[in-house]
Amino acid sequence: MAAMRSRLTTALYYILLPGLIAACTGLTIGLTFLPCYSSVCVEQYYPYQTRLHIALFYTLLATLAILLAINAFSKTVQRLSSTWLFDFIFPLIDRRLSLGGLVLGIPITALAFGSIGYWEPVQQTWWEARGAAVDFTVTIHRVAWTGITGHWLDIWIGLVIIPVGRHSILGKVFNLHASGLITFHKVLAYTLFLGSLAHGVLYFTFVASVRSTAPAVHQEFLVDDPYVTVADAGDKIPLNYLVLPTGGLAFILILLVLITSLPALRRKAYNIFYITHVISAVLITVLTSLHASTNFYFLLPGLVLWVADWALRVQYSLRKLQDIEVENAGNGWYRVSLPYVVPGTQHHLEKGPAMATEVSPLATYYINIPSVSKTELHPFTAAVVASDTSAPVLLFRQAPERKQDKKSMREWTWRVASAVDAGAEKRCTIPARIEGPYTPVVSEMLTADHFLLVVGGSGITGALSIANWWASHHSPDPSRPKTVRLVWTVRSADVARVDEFRLLQGIMDAREDTEYVVHDSSGSGRLSCEDEVNRAAREGRMWVYASGPEGLLGAVEKACQVRARGLRKGAVDESSGKHSELSWYVARWS
């Protein structure tokens, strides 16, 4: 029943998505014929170009949706789209360029820079006529190009908020990993910043040239809004005085978001980054919509998805406090038991579009404990997913100890651990807000013959859930052997001495088709991910799961790419006669 509900939900999304694009197209074009309340109403000066610009943007959205749909339904396209074009890792986004990323980037780039074709002639003509009236034409092209670059920003700001959200429609409809969506968001955000910088520099060089000329020129161009003269503005059109301030404030906020999102700062102060992101996003949306009308026309689809996402989050998770039990599990681990939900009752942790646990053993929860921190929201991959007989169980370890004890005690995990260890039984019940479960759609996992789980540190939790799910769903079958190999790399073997891990090891040791390996990196050195991928290869479909530190994730992903490339070229397993299909899932969330 739950699986059918999930399929119906996905089908509904496929119906709603083209409807959303069509509705936003019609609404925004219709708004261009109504009174406008932005500081610059672009359609008043260039009505044809504005409506063409809107139509092309929504055509772009439809094109991207078609490309993503093809990728979602074709395994061949999925393999091709995930192929790296080269091994260079781009800074800031920490990702390699894939064929799929390049294909998606082509129509976006084509529209952004292709828009010069219909904006440049009309902008140059309009501004040259204004400049000719006061004999000021030499540097008038600067304000023309300010407008042209501004319309590039329409496109980037309209796209940048579409991928974000816990209930991302792109992720659910097109089977996209959260990491890929975040990468797309990052690329657009950095592009938006560079475009905003160019937009602002062009305009201020224009203002400087105006200020260096005759007084008549000063009167022709209002600095806050060059579309009107100083005499025309007066006190009758107060919005004209907001063009420059709204643009300037929006750029400052974009810069603030950029700085707090830099990897080094984000890892050290994630909650500052998150809160800054959310508050700044709201302010940037308001400011840019006031700045120019086209910004709102392009922001509309992303705003609809963003508001819907927050409505679901508040309705189903964030507004309620529920008791969770936290206990010291030993060897630096802490166990979090979420409330058990009686099957068939209305009181469920998640009433939203999450998939059923029998479809996917991977589930992520976000936990907020107001008594520890009113703002911090921590993600956890469940070690034990919810079922009809058990509640979800999460595991976490304290963050690495800092040189100064005061800094350690400010860490969320240290504060929670301190509250637990203060009691005689080393357990306590704490009111918390629970958001989730969020379960990714990983169809390759459900059809794979062989599993390789390579994890490091606390990344074991997802692999623990997958291995237990596999063991409960597969019995030994000599006619069609299936295997699981779990490799957990740790700095000390002591961290593996926890009940959940011991129980799993006992289950896997009792079966010939499963392997449980704890790799002690302090004594055995760094794990060779390439060797692990090659060693686990069997005839049939192989699926690789990776979770843990970024270095491990990158190594596993690279090993999988190398082997997949060899399989496509027929250069792998020729001597042994093995024929494999390889897919992988990297639990990366940044």
N, C-alpha and C positions, 0 to 999 in steps of 0.2 A: 504493500500500500504506500509506504513512504517513498519507495523508488519510483512508483508511478506518479506520485505527487511531484517529485523532483522533475520528471520528464515533462509533465504538464506545465510546470513553472517555466522550464526552459523554452517550451513551445510558445508560451504566452509572451516571453521576452522577444522571441523572433517576430511575433506579430506586432508588439509594441514599438520595437526599435524603428522600423520604417515609418510607422505612424508618427512617432516623435519627430523624426527628421522632416516629414511632410508638413506636420502641424507647425513646427517652428519656422519652416520656410515661408508658409503662407502668412503666419502671424507677423513675422518681421518685415516682410515686404508690405503687408497691410499697414504696419505702423509708420512706414515712410510717407503715407498719404495723410496721416493724422498730425495734430499739433505735437511738437517736439519740445522736451524740457531739458535736454542736454545743453551744455555750454556751447558746443558747436554742433549744429544740426546739419550734418554733411549733405543730406538729401535736399536741403534748400538750395545749395550751391551747385551740386552735381547730381541731379535726380537719376539720370539714366545710368551713370557709372556706379552709383550707390546700389541700385537695384540689381545691376549686373554682378557687382561684387558679392552681394548677399546670395544670389542664385548660384554663383560659382562655388562659394564656400559650402553651401549645403549639398551641392553636387560632389564636392570633395568628401564630405562626410559619408555620403552614399557609396562613393567609390571605395573608401577605406573599409566600410562595412562589408562590401562585396569581397574585397581581398581577404579580410579576416574570416569571412564565412567559408571561402574556398580553403583556407588554411585549416579551419576547424574540421572540415569534412574529408579532407584528403591526407592520408598518411604520408604519401610521397611528397606533397607540398610541405607538410610539417617537417619532414627530414631535411628537405632542401632549405627551408626558411631558417632553420636553426643552425645551418652550416656557417662557420666563421669564414670570413673572407681573408683574414690574416690574423696572426697571433697577438698583434699589438693591443694592449689594454689602454683604453682612453682614460686619462685622469679625470677626476671628479665623479664620473659615472661608474668607473671601475668595471667596465664591460668592453668586450670585443665587438666589432661590427659584424653582424650576421647578414646573410643574404635577405632574410625577411625584413630586417631593419632598414636595409638599403631600399628595398622595393616600396616600403611604406613611406620612406622619406622622399622618394621621387615626386609623387603627386603634390605633397605638401610644399616642397621647394618650388615645383613648377608653378603652383598658384601664387605663392608669395612673390616670387621675382617676376613671374609672368604678368602679374597685375600692373607692372610698370607700363605695359603696352596700352592699357586703357586709362590709367591714371596720369601718366606723364604728360601727354598732349593737352589734356583739359586743364591740368594744374598749371602748366607753364603758360598757357594762353590766358587763363584767368588772372594769375598774379602779374604777368607782364602788363596786362591792361591796367591793373591797379597801380603798378609802379610807373607806367608811362604818364599817368595823370599828374605826377609830381616830379617827373624826370629822374626816376630812380629805378633803373633796370639792370645795372651791372651785377648786383648780388641778389637779385630777386629770386634767382633759381634756388637759393638756400631754403626759402620758406616753401617753395614748391616741393622740394625734396623732403622737407619736414612732413608735409602731407602724405607724400608717397610712402615714406618709411612708416608713418603712422598707420597706414592701411596694411602694411605687413604685420604690424602688431595686432591688428584686428584678428588676423588668422591665428597667430600663435597664442594669443590670450584666450581665444575661443576654444582651442584644442587642449590647452594645458590643464584645464580642470576636469576634462572628460574622463581620464583614466583613474582618478583618485576616488577613494571611498571603500568602506568595508564591503558594501553590497554592490560592487562594481558590476554594472550590466555588461561591460565588455568582457570581464573575466568569466562571468557565468554563461553568457551566450556563446562566446567564441573560444572558450576553454583556454584562457590565457593565464599564465602564472602571474601572481602579484608582483614578482620581481621584474618581469618584463613590462608590466604596466608602469611601475615606478621608474624604470629606465626611460621609457617613452616620455613620462612626465618630466624627468630631469633634463633630458635633451631639449624639450620644448621650453622649459623654464630658463635654462642657460641661454638659449637662443633669444627668448623674450628679453632677458636682461641686456644682451648685446644690442638688440634692436632698439630697446628703450634708450640706451646710452647714445647710439647714433642719432636717434630722433631728437633727443634733448640737445646734443652738441650742435646739430644743424640749426636748431631754432635759436640757440643763444648766439651763434655766429651771425645769424641774420639780425638779431636784436642789436648786437654790437655794431654792425654796419649801418643800421638805421640811426643809432645814437651818434654816429660820427658824421652825419650829414646835416642838411639844412632843417630848420624848425618846421617847414611845411611837410617834410617827410615824417617828422615825429607825430604830427597831427593826423597823418593819413593812416598810420598803423598803431592801433592800441596794443601795447606790449602784452597785456593779459589775454588779448584775443585779436590777432592781426586781421581777422576777417572784417572787422568794423573799424571805423575811424573814431578818434577820441570824441569828436562832436556827436557822432551817432550814439555812442555808448551812454554817456551821461549817467543819470540815475534811473533811466527808464528800463534798462536791460541789465539787471544785476548779475545774471548768469554769465555775461560776457567777461566779468572780472574773475571768473573761476577757472577759466581754461588753463592758465599757467599754474595757479596754485594746486589744482587737482592733479595735473600732470606731474608737477614737481614732487608732491607728497606721495603719489603712487610710485614714482621711481625710487624714492627713499625707502619705502616699504619693501619694494622688490629687492633692493640692495640688502636690506636687513634680513629678509628671508634667505637670500643667497648666502650671506655670511654665516648664519646660524645652521645652514644645511651643509656646509662643508664637512666632509667625512670626519676629520679630526675633531671638530667641535661637536658634531652631532653625536658621536659615540660617547663623548665625555659629559654632555649635557643634553640628553635626548629630549627631556620634557620641556626644556627651554625652547629647543627647536620646534617641538610639536605645538606648544601653545602659541609661539610666535607665528607659526605657519597658519594655524586656524584663524587667529585674530586678524593677522595681516591679510589673509585671503579675503575675508569679509570686507575689510576696509578698501582693499585694492579694487574689488568688484564695484563697490559704491563709487569710489573716486573715478575710476575709468569710465563708468557709465555716465557720470556727470561730465567728464572731460569731452567725450565725443559720442554721438548717437550710435555709430557703427559698432563701438565696443559692446554695448548691450545687445545689439542684434546678433552678434557672434557668440556672446557668452550664454545666451538663453538655453541651448541644449544642455551644456555642462551644468548650469544652475539648476535645471530641472532634476538632473540626476543627483546632484550634490544635496539638494534639499530633501529629495526622497530618501537618500542614504541616511542623512541625519535624523529624519523622521522615524525611520525603522530602528536606528540605534537607540534613540531616546525612548521609543515606545516599548521595545522588546527587552532592553537591557539596562541602559544607563540610569533610568529613573528609579529603579528598585534596589533596595538593599536586601541581600540574602546572607544567611550565616554559612560560612565555610569553616572547615576544620583544618588547622595547620599543625603538623607535628614534626619533631626532629626524627628523621629516618636513619640517622647515623652516617658517619664518615663524610660529614659536610653536606649531606643531602637533606632537603625538607620536602615533606609530602603535603600536598593540598588536596583535600577531598571536597568536591563540590556537592551541592545538594542532590539527593537522589530524586528522580522524577518518576512518579507512579505512572505506568503506561495508561494512556487513555484519559488522563486528567488534563485540565486546561492550564494548569500551572506548570509551564514548561520554561526552561532556560531560554529557549530560542523558538519563536513562532515565525521567524522570517524564512527566507528561501534557502536555508542550509540543507545540504543533502543528508540522507539517512546514513547512520553509521555502518549499516550492512553494505552500503555501496562504497564507502571509503573509510579506511581505518585512520586516516589523517584528519585531525581536528585541532583547530587553534582557538584558544580562549584569551580574552583580554580581561585582566583583573584590576580593579581599583579598590584600594582599602583606605577609606577616608581617615581612619584613625592613625594611619601611617603617613599618608599624603593625600590631600584632597584632589590633587591634579594628576599624579603619576598613574599611568595606565600601562600595565606590563603584559606583553604577549607570552603565551605558553603553548607549546605543542603538547597535546595530551599524551601521557604515558599509557593511560587506560581510557579508551573512549567510552561514552555512555552506551548502555545497552538496556534491555528490558529487565535485567537482573542486577545491574551495578551502576553506580554513579561514576562520573568522570573523575580521574585522578591525575593530578599534575605533580611534577617533580622539579625542584630547582636547587641550585647551589649558590652559596654566597659569592658575590663578586670578589675578584682578587683583592687581597688586603693591601691597602695603601701604606706608604711609608709613615704617614701621620695618622694616628688612630682616629682623630676627629673627622678626617676625610672619609675613612672607611665607614664610620657610623652614620654618615649622611647618605650612604647608598641604600636604596630601597630594600634590597635583599638582606642587608645587615640589620636594618630596623625591624623587618618582619621576623628575622631569626632571633633577634634580641627579645622580642615580645613572646616568642614561643619558649625560649630557654629560661625565661624568668620564672615560669611555673615549675612546680615540683615534678609534674608528670611530663614536662617538656612537650606540651601540646596545649592548644587553646582554640576557642571558637571566636571568630572575628567577623563582624558584618562587612560585606563587600558588595560591590557592583560587578556583575558577571556579564560579559559581552561575548556571545558566541553560542554554539560553535560555528566557526567558519571552516568549511571543508572544501578543498580543491577538487576539481574534476580531473582525475588522472586515469583515463581509460586504459592506457598501456599497462598499468599495474594490475588491472582486473583480468587481463588476457595473457599475462606473461607466464612463461614456463619456469624461468629461473630468476631468482632475486639476488642482487648484491647490495647490501646495506653498508655503506662506509660512513662512519660518523665519528665525531670527535667531541670530547667533553660532554656538556649537557645536551648536545645534539642527539644523544642516545634515546631521548624520550620518544621521538617519532618512530625510530627504528624498533623500539620496544613494542609499540602499538602495532606496527606492521607485522613483525615477526609473530606476535601472539595471534593476530588475525589470520595470518597464513596457516599457522599450525592448527587452528580450529576449523579451517575451511578445506584443508587438504590432507587426505590420508595417503600413506605410501601406496604407490601404484607401479609395480615393476614394468608393466607394459608401456607406460608413458611417464618416465621418471621426471619429477620436478624437484628443484633444489632451492635452498635459501642459505646464503652465507652472510653472516653479520660480523663486520670487523669494526671494533670500537677502539680507537686510539686515545690513550690517556697518558698523563704525565706520571701517574702512580697507580698501580693495580689496586690500591686500597679503595679507590672511589667506586669500584665495581661491587663492593660488599654491601649491597642493599637488597632487601627482600625481593623487590620486583625483578632485579637483575638475576638474583640467584634462582628464582622460580623459572625465569625464562631459560637460563642456562641448563637447568635440569630437564626442561621439556625438550630443548634442542639436542642435548647430549644423548637423550634416549632414542633419538631417531637417526637413521643413517643418511637421510636426505637433507639434514640441516647442520650447519656449523656455526659455532659461537666462538669468536676469537677476540680476546682482549690484548691489544698491542700496547705494551708499556714503552712509550717513546723515550723515557729517561734511560732505559737499559738497552733497548733494541734499535734506537735511532728513529729517524723519520720514516713514516710509512710510505712505501712506494705505491701510489695509486694506480699507476700504469700496470704494474705487476698484478695488482688485485683484480683489475678489470679483465686482464688476459687470463688469469688463473680461473676466474669464475665462469668463463665462456663455456657454453654447452650448445649442443644442437637444439635449435628452437629459438623462442623469443626470450631475450634477457632484458630485465629492467633493473636499472641502477638508481639507488636513492642515496643522496648525500646530504648531511647536515652537520653543522659545527662551525669552526673558525673559517674566516674567509679564505685563508691560504689553502685549507683542505678542500673547500668547495671548488676553488679554481683549479686545483690539481686533478680532482675527480672529473670535472667537466672537460678539461683538456684531454685526459686519458680517454674519455668516452668519444670525444670528437675525433681523436686520432684513430681509434679502432673503427668507428663508423665510417671514416673515410677509407680505411683499408677494406672494409666489407664491401663498400660500393665499387671499389676498384678490383675486387676479387683477389686482393693480395694477402688476405688473412685466412688462416685455417686450411690452406690448400693441401698441405701435407697430411693433416689429420682427417680431412674430409668433413670437418664440421661446417655447417651452414647456419648462421645465426642472424637474428634480427635484434638490433640494439636500440633501446630507448632509455632515457634517464630523466630524473627529476631532482633538481637542486633546491633545497629548502633555504632559499635566500630571500630576505625580506627588506633589503636596503639597496 
